[in-house]
Amino acid sequence: MGRRVALAAGVGALLGLAWWGMFELLASGAVCSKDDWGCLQAFVIAAPVFAVLGAVVGGFALRALSVSRAWLVAVPATLMAVVAMVLLLGMTFLAFAVFAALYALIAVLTGARREGAVESS
């Protein structure tokens, strides 16, 4: 379980750094015009594209690292992290921590049950 959580947190941190880089690139105006809502329009298009591509890349990365239930971790964690980062728009430097924490949390929540666990009725 610990290896699974650590790998998921690592993949999440890398995706968080990619989010930070994408946001800073858009905010600098290097890829968009700051006239006529150009950068806002680019962000509105880029955020859902990043959510989909981030979930796919995260799923493949976790699968390549032999993490069980990789897609069950990658898809909800990426979507929740993108929503959180849109709400925390002014604090993009926290992206790697938000992505890593959500990937680790989802990895714990979707972990396999222990054999022989006693259920109370």
ZIDABEL-V179818 format. One record per run of one state. SS is the DSSP state (H for helix, E for strand, L for the rest). FROM is the first residue (numbers start at 1). TO is the last residue. Records with the same first field share a line. If there is no record, write none. Layout:
BEGIN
SS = FROM-TO + FROM-TO
END
This chain:
BEGIN
L = 1-1 + 29-37 + 65-69 + 88-91 + 110-121
H = 2-28 + 38-64 + 70-87 + 92-109
END
